Amino acid sequence: MNEGNRKIAMVTGAGTGIGRAVSLKLLKDGWTVILTGRRPESLVGTVDLAADLEGRAIVIAADVTDPESVKSLFGEVALKFGRLDLLFNNAGASSPPLLLEDLSFEQWKAVVDVNLTGVFLCTQEAFKIMKTQTPRGGRIINNGSISATAPRPNSAPYTATKHAITGLTKATSLDGRKYDIACGQIDIGNAATDMTSKMAEGIVQADGRIASEPRMDVDHVASSVLHMANLPLDANVLFMTVMATKMPLVGRG
């Protein structure tokens, strides 16, 4: 992307893991990136890693589970930049690996609020900007996870929300057509982040065994998101799976 064609992106959950990696990849490609999340100190940590990228990393702390916080976030983006070309709905949460019958309502709701309601709220506000800006349109990419198709043991809230994200991705893609808004989903398997660190030690498999699982460099995820982001709006990756080659997904469910 050349300097005269710089575009504006927003990444939720940009302070750690996949969100941080994708933010840095977009910045290096010439995008201006709004880094958002609940912990300003983590977002600043991402900015520090992008210190040589000419101030194109903008921190705006927000809580995607709070409708007023989300409205304020997107309002600030519209006021400052006048447009939004890309939204990467990445912020996510999981519950403790408890038996389904032992999960509390609060644990269930906490995951649904971030993984599903938060994505809806951000998508809704992105629509309001993208459909009225000039040139019109934009792109939304949802972080789906391989759990959108194949659950892990003791992961009901996370799995349910990620299955729901697949439906929301399809609905967003359909409802966005008339506004030139494209929507796709990336399903990620075993990216090497803090969240997956226990996989190297061994985690519960579907048959009850404890086994270690291969992981892949998170930069492969960032490169995949960048490919999706840089497509022209008349082309779209609706679904992409990027995963550690030897992880136990195929044949799991």
C-alpha positions in Angstrom: 0.0 0.0 0.0 1.5 3.3 -1.0 1.6 6.4 1.2 -0.9 8.2 -1.0 -3.4 5.4 -0.6 -3.3 4.9 3.2 -6.3 3.3 4.7 -7.8 3.2 8.2 -8.1 0.0 10.2 -9.3 -0.9 13.6 -8.2 -4.0 15.6 -10.0 -5.0 18.7 -8.1 -6.9 21.4 -4.9 -5.3 19.9 -2.8 -5.4 23.1 -1.8 -9.1 23.0 -1.4 -12.2 20.8 -3.1 -12.3 17.5 -4.5 -8.7 17.8 -1.0 -7.4 18.4 0.5 -9.4 15.6 -2.1 -8.3 13.1 -1.8 -4.7 14.2 1.9 -4.7 13.6 1.5 -6.3 10.2 -1.0 -3.8 9.1 1.2 -0.9 10.3 4.2 -2.2 8.4 2.1 -2.4 5.3 1.2 1.2 5.5 -2.2 1.2 7.2 -3.2 3.6 10.0 -4.4 1.4 12.8 -6.7 2.1 15.7 -5.6 -0.2 18.5 -8.4 -0.8 21.0 -9.0 -3.0 24.0 -9.8 -2.7 27.7 -6.2 -2.4 29.0 -4.5 0.8 27.8 -1.1 -0.5 29.1 -1.2 -3.5 26.8 -2.2 -1.3 23.8 0.7 1.0 24.6 3.0 -2.1 24.6 1.9 -2.7 21.0 2.6 0.9 20.1 6.1 0.6 21.6 6.8 -2.3 19.2 5.7 -0.1 16.3 7.7 2.9 17.4 9.4 3.3 14.0 6.1 3.5 12.1 5.5 7.2 12.0 2.8 7.5 14.6 0.2 5.6 12.6 -0.7 3.5 15.7 -3.6 5.2 17.5 -4.7 4.0 20.9 -8.3 4.3 21.9 -9.2 2.2 24.9 -12.8 0.7 24.9 -14.9 -2.2 26.2 -16.6 -4.0 23.3 -19.2 -5.4 25.7 -20.4 -1.9 26.6 -22.7 -0.3 23.9 -21.9 3.2 25.0 -18.2 2.5 25.0 -18.4 1.1 21.5 -20.4 4.1 20.2 -17.8 6.4 21.7 -15.0 4.5 20.1 -16.4 4.6 16.6 -17.6 8.2 17.0 -14.0 9.2 17.8 -12.7 7.3 14.8 -15.3 9.0 12.5 -14.4 12.4 14.0 -10.7 12.0 13.7 -10.4 10.1 10.4 -13.7 10.5 8.6 -13.7 6.9 7.5 -13.0 3.3 8.4 -11.7 0.8 5.8 -11.2 -2.3 7.9 -12.5 -3.7 11.2 -10.8 -6.8 12.6 -13.1 -8.2 15.2 -10.5 -10.0 17.3 -11.3 -9.4 21.0 -12.1 -12.7 22.6 -12.5 -14.5 25.9 -12.9 -18.1 27.2 -14.2 -19.7 30.3 -12.3 -22.0 32.6 -12.2 -25.6 31.3 -15.0 -26.9 33.5 -17.6 -29.5 32.9 -20.5 -28.1 31.1 -22.8 -28.7 34.0 -20.5 -26.9 36.4 -20.3 -23.6 34.5 -21.9 -20.7 36.2 -24.3 -18.3 34.4 -21.8 -15.5 34.9 -19.0 -17.5 33.2 -21.3 -18.3 30.3 -22.4 -14.7 29.9 -18.9 -13.2 30.2 -17.8 -15.2 27.1 -21.0 -14.5 25.1 -20.7 -10.7 25.9 -17.2 -10.5 24.5 -17.1 -13.1 21.7 -20.6 -12.5 20.2 -22.3 -9.4 21.5 -19.0 -7.4 21.2 -18.6 -8.4 17.6 -22.2 -7.4 16.8 -21.8 -4.0 18.5 -18.6 -3.2 16.7 -20.0 -4.5 13.3 -23.1 -2.3 13.7 -21.1 0.8 14.4 -18.7 0.0 11.5 -21.7 -0.3 9.1 -22.8 3.2 10.1 -19.5 4.7 9.1 -18.7 2.5 6.0 -22.0 2.9 4.3 -21.9 6.7 4.3 -18.2 7.4 3.7 -16.7 8.3 0.3 -15.6 6.1 -1.3 -18.3 3.9 0.2 -17.8 0.5 1.7 -15.2 -1.3 3.7 -14.2 -4.7 5.0 -14.9 -6.6 8.3 -12.9 -9.6 9.3 -14.1 -11.8 12.2 -11.8 -14.0 14.3 -13.7 -17.2 14.2 -11.3 -20.0 15.6 -11.3 -23.6 14.6 -13.8 -24.0 17.4 -16.3 -22.5 14.9 -16.5 -26.0 13.4 -14.9 -28.5 15.9 -15.2 -28.1 19.7 -12.6 -29.0 22.3 -13.7 -30.7 25.5 -15.1 -28.5 28.2 -15.4 -25.4 26.0 -19.2 -24.9 25.6 -19.3 -21.1 25.9 -16.3 -20.5 23.6 -17.5 -23.1 21.0 -21.1 -21.8 21.0 -20.0 -18.2 20.4 -17.6 -19.2 17.7 -20.3 -21.2 15.9 -22.5 -18.1 16.2 -19.8 -16.0 14.7 -20.0 -18.1 11.5 -23.7 -17.2 11.3 -23.0 -13.5 12.0 -20.2 -13.5 9.4 -22.7 -14.8 6.7 -25.4 -12.4 7.8 -22.9 -9.5 7.8 -21.7 -10.5 4.3 -25.2 -10.6 3.0 -26.5 -7.4 4.7 -23.3 -5.5 3.7 -23.6 -6.1 0.0 -25.8 -3.2 -0.7 -23.3 -0.9 1.0 -20.1 -2.4 -0.6 -19.1 -3.9 2.8 -17.4 -7.2 2.5 -17.2 -9.6 5.5 -15.0 -12.7 6.0 -13.9 -15.0 8.8 -10.5 -16.4 9.7 -10.5 -19.6 11.7 -7.2 -20.0 13.5 -5.7 -23.2 14.9 -2.9 -23.2 17.4 -1.2 -19.9 16.8 1.8 -19.6 19.2 0.5 -17.0 21.7 0.3 -16.8 25.5 -3.2 -18.2 25.2 -2.0 -21.4 23.7 1.2 -21.9 25.7 -0.3 -24.9 27.6 -0.7 -26.8 24.3 3.0 -27.5 24.2 2.8 -29.1 27.7 -0.3 -31.1 26.9 -4.1 -30.5 26.9 -7.2 -32.7 27.1 -8.2 -34.4 23.8 -11.6 -35.6 22.8 -10.9 -39.1 24.1 -9.7 -37.9 27.5 -6.0 -38.2 26.8 -3.6 -35.5 27.6 -1.4 -34.7 24.6 0.8 -31.9 23.4 -0.2 -30.1 20.2 2.0 -28.4 17.5 1.7 -24.7 17.2 2.6 -22.2 14.4 4.1 -18.8 14.4 1.5 -16.1 14.9 3.0 -14.2 12.1 1.3 -16.6 9.7 -2.0 -15.5 11.0 -1.1 -11.8 10.6 0.0 -12.4 7.0 -3.3 -14.2 6.3 -5.4 -11.4 7.7 -3.3 -8.9 5.7 -4.1 -10.8 2.5 -7.8 -10.7 3.3 -7.6 -7.0 4.1 -5.8 -6.0 1.0 -8.2 -7.5 -1.5 -10.3 -5.1 -3.5 -13.9 -4.9 -2.3 -15.1 -6.8 -5.4 -13.3 -9.9 -4.0 -13.7 -11.5 -0.6 -12.3 -14.4 1.4 -15.5 -15.5 3.1 -13.8 -18.2 5.2 -10.2 -19.1 5.7 -8.6 -21.7 8.0 -5.0 -21.2 8.9 -3.6 -23.8 11.3 -0.6 -25.7 12.5 -0.2 -28.4 9.9 0.0 -31.4 12.3 -2.5 -30.2 15.0 -5.3 -32.7 15.6 -8.2 -30.9 13.9 -8.9 -33.1 10.8 -10.6 -36.2 12.1 -11.4 -34.6 15.4 -15.1 -34.2 15.0 
